[in-house]
Amino acid sequence: MSKSFEVIERVGISTESIAQAVKEVVLEANNEKKIGWFEIAEQRGRVNSEGKVEFQIKVRIGRKLKD
């Protein structure tokens, strides 16, 4: 059994919450290939052109290279 992981980074965006941004980006990545773990690398936000608060997070995702 391999103990090696690949690490990818994704940015999630939501106008609802930081938690929603994390959930969406993690589930999207897991649908492509099963993930082993994730961590929040950065959190930030902005007010978009429509005047809504936009939450942005950078997530590092670890995936096993082989089972």
HELIX and SHEET records of a PDB file:
HELIX    1   1 ILE A   18  GLU A   32  1                                  15    
SHEET    1   A 3 PHE A   5  SER A  14  0                                        
SHEET    2   A 3 VAL A  53  LYS A  64 -1                                        
SHEET    3   A 3 TRP A  37  VAL A  47 -1                                        
END                                                                             
